[in-house]
Amino acid sequence: MVWVNALRGVATTALLVTAIAASDAQQWPTRPIRVVSPFPAGSASDVTSRVVVDQMSHLLGRAMVIENRPGAGGRLGFGEVARAEPDGYTLVTSSSSMASGLVLHKSLPYHPVHDFIPVALFGIQPNVLVASTQSGFKTIADLVSAAKAKPETLTFASAGIGSTSHMAAERFRLAANIEVRHVPFRQGGLTEVMAGRIDYYFLPLAAAVSAIATGKLAVLAVSARRRAALLPSVPTLAEAGYPNAESSFWVGLSAPAKTPQEIVDRLHGLVEEALQTPAVKENLERVGVEPELMSVAQFGKFFNEDLAATVQLASDAHIEPSD
């Protein structure tokens, strides 16, 4: 009978823990919520996230504080959230950049799929192809012609090996069948293009808006399926003859795995409500972000497909893990 009583005790404890967890989920939130941004302030994902999260905080009536935790290509921030308690009080701004870890490292302190729950998509924005005005390139055709005339001569910048900007450029390189040199930067890549020391750069529109306004960049194309509202005269890569070069940058919200579904659903509802707020729509449009409403399940499917496509692209472009 001793073992029977022991089993009863274990079962009672398990039920108690489940009941407490359910009660906590129902009362959530009772304190401020941390939203970790794995990339620097002012980055495309950070700018987009702040617009939406600020409105979510207002709707929730509880502080939601974005904390920048840049470093190691996002691994520091993502790793911190993967280890956090799945109680809805520590979240992370997920983005296209989440795939970088799988592309660059054989092992990670977290797994982008298994250790996170994709909660909601904030929006999608095109990558834009900008070139130095000193290059003389007016169109995509100009750039491709120059690259084919002198292989391995033209240079393109990126935010680092495996970054979204790098992968967009590799997708274009393969589609255009050109040989060019990659020059990765931790920061300052756009400045180098504006100064004429680097020929071109793919980057999210939100990160390029202010630089484009200076007139020191030639905007050759957007890499989305349709033209950007902010750049109506700029053709898409498909219009320029390279439909296989399409790529976009997305930003969303994720939570640690095992976060209660009730909390995930509430967060998702807050995001959808925030995205339909006129002020949020206006602020996102100002940086070229198109809000996109998806269910939790749809966002999960979108997330997994985007991750798989990035891993496949890395294989096609012969990008090998560094460790």
N, C-alpha and C positions, 0 to 999 in steps of 0.2 A: 504493500500500500504506500510505502514511502515514495517509490518512483512515480506512482500515480499522483500523489500530492505535489511532487516536484513538477510534473508536467502541467498540472493545473496552475501552479504558481507561474510557470513560464508563459502559459497562455494568457493568464490574467495580466501579467506585465506587458505582454505584446499588445493586448487590447487597450491597456491604459495609455501606452505610448501612442498608439494610433488615434485614440480619442483626444489626447493632448495636441497632437499634430493637426488634427481636424479643427480643433477649437482655435488654435493659433492662426490657421489659414482663414477662418471665418472672421477673426478680429483684425487681420492684417489690413492696413499697416498701423502700428502703434508708435512707430519712431521713424526718423528720417531714413531715406533709401539712398544707398550709394550706387551710382552708375559709373563704372570704370570705363574710361576711354583709353585704349591701349596705344594711342598715337598722340603726337604733340597737339597742343592748342593751336587752332588755326588750320589744321589739316582738314581735308574734305569730309571725313567721317565725323570729326569733332564739330565742325561748323553745322553740319546737318543735324547731328544729335542734339545739340544745344537748343535749336529751334523747337524741336518736338518735345524734348524732355521738360523744358521750361513750361510748356503748355500742359503737359501731363501733370506736373506738380501743382499747377493752378487748379486743374480739374479735380485732383485727388484731395486737395486741401492739406497736403503733407509735403514737406521738403524732399525733393529729389535732387541730389547734389552730384554733378559730374566731376569726377576726379581723374585728371590725366596721369596715366602711369605708362609713359612711353619707355621704350627700350627693347633691344634684342628683337626688332622687327615685330613687336606686338606680343612676344612670348611672355614678357613680365606681366602685363595686364591680363591677358587671357589665362595665364597660369594661376594668378591670384584668384580670379573668379572661379576657376575650375575647382579650387580647393575650398572655396567658401561654403558656409552652411547654406543648404538649399531652402532658405526660409523667405525668399522674396525681398531681402534687404540688401543684397549685393547682386547687381546686374552688370552686363557689359554691352557696349556698343559693338555689335558684330558688323562685318562688312566683307566685301570681296577680298580684302587683304587677309582674311582668316585662313585662306588656302595656302598662304606663303609658307607657313610652318611645315606642311606636308611636302611641299615642293623642295624646301631647302634642307630639311633635317630628317635623318633616318629614324630618329627617336625624339619625342617631345614629352614634356612634363604633363601633357594633356592631349586629348584627341578632340578635334573640332566637332565631330559628330557625337561621339559617345559621352562626352563630358559636359555638353550643353544642350539646352532646349531652345530652339529658335522660337521666339515669342511673337514678333511682329516685324514686318518690313516698314521702314520709314519712307523710302523712296529710291528711285533710280535716276542716275544722271549719266550723260554720255561722257566718254573720254574725248578730249579734243586733241587734234594733232596741230601743234604750233611749231613754227620754225623761226629762226632768226631772220629779221628783215635784211640783214647783211648777206644772207645766203642767196637772195634774189629769187627764191622759190615763190611762185604765185599760186601754183596748183599742185595737186598730188602728182600729176604727170611730170611736172618739172623735177620734183624730188626723185621719182622713180627713174627718170631718164639719167639724172646725174649719178645716181647710185649704180646703174648698170654700165654707164660709161667708165666709171672708175671704181670697181669693186673694192670693198674694205676701206674706202676713203671717208665716206660720210660717217658722222657720229650721232648717236642719240643718247639722251640722258634718261635716267630713271631714278626712282627713290630707293633703289637697291635691287639686288638680284632676287627674283621671285616676286617682287612687288607688283601691284596692279599695273603701274605704269610700264614696268618691264614686260609683263605678260601681254599687254595691249600692243606694244611695239613688236614683240616676237610674232604675234598673230598676224600683224600687218606684213612683217618681213617674209613670212612663209607664203602669204597670199600673193604678195608682189614678186616673190622669187628674187629678192635682192640680197646682197652681202654687205652689211654695214657693221660698224663697231659700237659696242655697248659701253657706255661710261656711267657706272652707278654712282650716286651721290647719297650721302646721309642727309644732307640738306644743301640748298643752294643751286640745285640743278637748273631751275628756271632762270636764275640770275645769269648762269653761264650761257644759256641759250639767248637771252636778251642781249648779252654782251657780244654775241657772235662767236664764242669759243666752242660751242656745241651747236650742231646743225638743227636738230629737232627733238621734240619731246611729246609723248602722249601723257596726259594727266587729266584727272577729273575736272569737269568744268568749274565746280565750286572753288577749286584751288587755283584756277587760272583767270577768273573773272577780273580781278583787280589788275593783274599784269597785262591782260589784253587791252584794258582801258588806256594804258600808257602809250599805245601805238607802236611799241617796240617789238611786237610779235606779229608774224603773218599767220593767220588761222587758216589752215589748209583744208581741214575736214573735221566732221564729228563722226564718232564711230558707232553711233546708235542706229536703230532701224529707221528713224525719221529725223528730220532737221530739228535743231534745238530752237526753242522759242526765243532765246536770247540772241541767237545767231542765225536768223532766218535766211541770210544770203549765203551761208556756208554749207556746201554740199555734204552729204553723208559719204562714207567710204564706198558704200554700195553704188551710189550714183556716180562715183569716180571710177567704178569698174572693179571694185574689190569687195563683193558681198561676204566673202569668207573672213574678212578682217573685222567684222562687227564685234564690239565689246563695250560693256557699260560698267559703271561702278555703282554698287548698291550699298545701302546702309540700313541697319535694323537693330533690333534689341534681342539679346539672348539672356538666359538665366542658367544657373548651374543645373546639371542633371538632377532629377528627383525633386525639383521644386514642385510643390503641390499643384495639381491641374487647376484648382480653383483660383490660385494666385496668378498662374499663367493666363487664364482666361480673363481675369480682371485687368491685368496689364495690357493684354491684347485689345480689350475694349477701350481702354484709355488712349492707346495709340490711335485707334480708328477715330475716336471722337476728336482727338487733337488734330489729326490730319484733315478733318473736315471743317476746322475753324478757319475763317477767312484770313486772319492775321498769319496763321501758320502757312497756309497756302501761298500767300503773298511773299512771305520771307523765304520760303523754299524756292519759289519761282525766281526770286531775285538772284539766286546762286545756281540756277539751272537744274534744280532737283524736281522731278515729277513724282508727287505722292502716288503710292501704289497700295491699294487695299487688297489684302490677301487673308484668308483664314489661317489659323495656326497650322493646320495640316498642309495647306497650299504653300505657306512659307517654308515649312520643313522640307517639302519636295523640291521647291525652288533652290533652297540652300544646298541640298545634297547634289542636285544636278549641276549647279554652278561649281561646286567643289570638284566633282568628277571631271568636268570639262577643263578645269584649270590643271589638274593632275595630268590629264591626257595631253594638254598643250605643252606642258613641261617635258613630257616624254618626246613629243614630236620635235621640240626645239632643242633637245639634248641638254636640258638643264639638269645637272646632277646635284644630289644633296651634298652639302659641304661637310657633314659629319654624321 
